[in-house]
Each structure stands twice: as C-alpha cells, then as structure tokens.
Amino acid sequence: MGHRARRSHPAKAGLSFLVWVALQVATPYGQEVLPVRDDLRPVPMPDLDSIEAPVAEQLRAAFGAVEEAGGARSSRETVAAAYGSLGRLCHAYELFDCAEAAYANAGSLESRRGTWPYLLGYLFQQTGRLEDADSQFWLALQLDPARREAAARRADVYLRQNRLRQARDEFQELREVFPAFAASGLGEIALRERRFKDAIEHFRTALARAPEATALHYSLAMAYRGLGRLDEARAELDRRGGGVVKIGDAEVDGLSTLVRGERLLLIRGKAAFDAGDLLNAVAWFTKAIADAPDSVAARRQLGTTFVRLGEPGKAIEQFETVLRIDPADQQTAIDLAILLSDRARFREAIAVLTRAGAQSSLASATATTLARLLAAAPDRSVRDGVKALELARAVFDREPSAAHAETVALALVELGRCTEARDSLLKAISMAEQAGDTAEAARLKAQLPKYANGCQ
C-alpha cells in the first residue's frame, strides 16, 4: 500500500478527545495513503499498530480494499464504492480527515450520486464547518431532490447560522415529512424573534410528537419566561433532559453499525447516556458487551442506564453479573444493595455487601451502607445491632463526619442504648453545623424527638 509519513494531530483531525484517547494514538505521526488515481486525494491513515485490534483490523481491510479496487481494470463505480466504504468507516470512528478525503474521492468518481455530498455535508455539520455543509447539502439535493434528510440538515445549518428566513422556509417545507423536527425548528425561530406564544405552540407540538426530546423543555421554559409566566418556566426546567428530536436517517444511522471495539462502544454509549438518549445508550452498551462479554465497565453502565429507564429487574441482572466477574467491585455491590433494598429484599442486599467485603477490606461507603441496613432495615429479622455498631464506629474513627455519627446513632438505637444514641445524634448535628451544612443539620434535628422517647 503506497503511503508516506504525514504529521497528524487529533485537534487537526477533528477527533473528539475521548475518541482519540480510546484509539490510543500515542504518536503524533500517522500515514497518508497515496491516491489510486492521479485525480484523487491522498487519505490520512492513523497508526494502525496503536489502535485496538478489532478497529485496526477493520481499517486495514478498508484501506486494502481501496488499493485492490485501484487496479487498472476496475470501474469508477468500484473504486468509488471502496472509497465510500472507507469514508463511512472513518466517519463512524470520528476520524474526520480520513473520512473527508475518502468521501471527496468517492464523489469525484461518482459525481452524479447524492450519497457522497450528503455524507460529506453531515461530516462538515458535525465539525462546525457550516458553510461547507450548506454547499454539500445543496449539491446532494440537486442530485437527489427526494433526499429530505439533506433538506432537514440544511435547515439546521441555517438555524445555527441565524439565517432565520431561510431556516423558516426549510422547516415549513418539512412539516409533513419530519413533523417533530420541523416544529422544534420553527419554535426556535419564534423564540429568537420573541414570538413567545408561537414558540410555545411549536414546542408543545414537537413534544407531543417526540416526548423523548426532553431538551425541548428548556426552550419551552425560555418561552414561558419571555411571557413572564415564571411558575410554568420553572416547571419546564424541572423536566428538561438531554434528549433531542431526531430524523429517520438510514444513511447516518448506519454509521453506528460499523463501530467495533469495546472502548469506543463505551464512549458512544456514555455520550448517549449523558445526552439523555437512554435507549441509544442501551444499544451501545449492549454492543460493547457482545464484543467483550466480561466487560465490567459496559455491564455497570448498562445497569445504570436501566435504573434511569425505570427497569430495575434488568439493572439487577447486570449488577449481579458484574459481581460474578469482579466480586470485589464494592461500588456495584452498593448499587445492587440499594436496588434490592428498594424492593424489600433486605437479606439479599446484606449478603451482597458482606460478600464484597470478604474480597477486600470494606470501603467506608460499603461499610456504612451495610451498617445502616443491619441497624435499621424495616425487616427486623435481618438486623444485627452489634455488627452494625462495629462497622459504624470503625468508619467514624477513620472518617469523622455527621453522616457517620448518625450511623453510629442508628446502631445504638437498635441495641436499645438510647442515651448514647441521642448523644451520637447531637454530635452529628454539631458536626453538620460546623461544616456549614444547614440542610443536613435541620434534617438531623428533626430526628431528635425519636430519640427522646425510648428510641422509638
């Protein structure tokens, strides 16, 4: 494969920092694969020896396919397909320099096909090159007027450029095709133009169509604030999340199916989780587990996502699997114990924490959780005040704090040592006040009457 050394840097390449780290490109030097024909561009290639094996194998095969397709007897369409496949793969891994050059070559070879300018436009949109994105989406629509996804993405580009008249025209044309997306865009335009009633109507329409787009609650709150309806604004702010309106886009959605390698899948899952796109996060973490079934990180993240989705049974299953793989994972033990306790499965919760502690010395958080269960579980049959007090005092001696003093008090209550329990609670209140935590001090003070009447 013909290539020459080329200096490459993640900032120049457009890589997100996390993806760059995951790819482990430790050296700033990569390579540049020479074009298979004189009228094409060289394609930057990362240092494949520094990338995890599944990803390197994919990229090596894709670059090899380009070289093979470059034979003298290959048609332009065959070479374009090879460059297009390479571009999609690089795009999926956010190797944007590589993807850009490969898409440009595919477009040069198949100048009448709208796929390549569309994907190139999407790449430019992702990386903030909005003028370039606009020109590529225009070309894609000239070649394929039925590609409404290109019109939708161009509308978003216009909105981001604050070209409101053009954005409005585009969004209006999309109301039948992408109704939630169009309503969201028209709402943003109305908000910027201070037409707050119109904005509210559009955002309500978008949310009715796409209730998972919880980020719209923030925009809706701003519209209510513009009308002086502050209570409604606050209510919408409480509902806001990271979910966004999406368009059905098989071309772009197909990129995610190319991703391999546990760490990159984890990165994408975490990004989806942070954006509030929990169903997509589940998909990414599930792919990571399929790639690496013993991945503690992937299973822990998947369990946490199920908790957020209100599916505790599935979360418990993932956390239990994590602890079979790594019995000493005390944070997962705590998370699992909390889920079990929420379902009144106190004996199982105590067993989980006890097993975790048997693998290594109990961390303070684990010991405190176990002590509180042993001291105050609603199921009195599982309580053990002696063990609870032993754990609580060990933690308090190691890390004195209001919370740990309260745990000591709970253990003393279970043992019927009410005077000592009250003294420990007073100590907790004093420590909270000294720390300036007025809310915690108030909460603890509200517990005092329970300690005055025989520890009831």
BELVENSUL-V718566 format. One record per run of one state. SS is the DSSP state (H for helix, E for strand, - for the rest). FROM is the first residue (numbers start at 1). TO is the last residue. Records with the same first field share a line. If there is no record, write none. Layout:
BEGIN
SS=FROM-TO  FROM-TO
END
This chain:
BEGIN
-=1-2  8-9  14-16  24-28  34-42  46-47  51-52  70-75  93-95  110-113  127-129  144-147  161-163  174-178  193-195  210-215  227-229  240-249  259-261  275-277  292-295  309-311  326-329  343-345  360-363  377-379  383-384  399-401  415-417  435-437  453-456
E=3-7  29-33  43-45
H=10-13  17-23  48-50  53-69  76-92  96-109  114-126  130-143  148-160  164-173  179-192  196-209  216-226  230-239  250-258  262-274  278-291  296-308  312-325  330-342  346-359  364-376  380-382  385-398  402-414  418-434  438-452
END
